[in-house]
Amino acid sequence: MPGTVIKGGDFLSKDIIMNLPKPEKKWRKYADRLWSGFLSLVYPPDIYCLSCGRPADPGHIYSLCEDCLNEMTWANRKTCRVCGKPLESWYPAELCSECLVTPAYYERGVTCFLYTGGARAMIKDLKYHGKVHNARVFGKILADKLIFEELDFDVCTPVPMYRKKEYDRGYNQASLIAQYTAENLRKPFAPRILVRTRMTVPMSTLSGAERRKNVRGAFTVPEDQKRWIQNRTVLLVDAKRRFSIQSNYMHRGGKVRISAGF
């Protein structure tokens, strides 16, 4: 079922979407998750806007009110032909400055929206405040974007977290998004294709060269997974736009066709 672009730079219209197929103590984190689940039962997230928290009409798109939906900066205009990074309309080339200098070892990158405003708040709520139901919405957004871009894949896998960090948080937000994306598109979900072997420093303050150095040797693909993904199109999902770096290193052990993030 196709998607379409709508006026104002929004990604998908309401009509189209309706027709589209400091770490804390562990006890506090788990208490937050239980409390979040309890609130989801008492106050279902689909009757409140996930971004601003105000009541919204039943059945509203992506659990967002009209104001927050229009405030989102969807990546549906000019983007880099390789990594999917949004580009300014005046930018003369088809590739972004990074892809012009550093070749990518994957065929296509996909970005759903810019990491600003309400989108930033929702991702942070998912990552740090235990609002795991946000992952279901992000999975639906990503699934719709892939349909819109007419991109197909064989298996979906997330960018992994370091084991201790995932244990402390209680979940991997990228894995949740990947799982819901696969569920929406009725595709296999394989969470152990890519394995993180060591901790890395946060990417947000690093340059492109520093990011590549930061993740060098931090990921591996087990031998059995290398054999399993041969000749398969792999969708690699991350919760923020750093997937292109990790996709390149994953290619050393397998074959990545599509990388997706927000």
Secondary structure, 3 states (H helix, E strand, C coil): CCCCCCHHHCCCCHHHHHHCCCCCCHHHHHHHHHHHHHHHHHCCHHHECCCCCCECCCCCHHHCCHHHHHHCCECCCCECCCCCCECCCCCCCCCCHHHHHCCCCEEEEEECECCCHHHHHHHHHHHHCCCCHHHHHHHHHHHHHHHHCCCCCCEEEECCCCHHHHHHHCCCHHHHHHHHHHHHHCCCECCCCCEECCCCCCCCCCCHHHHHHHHCCCEECCHHHHHHHCCCCEEEECCCCCHHHHHHHHCCCCCEEEEEEC
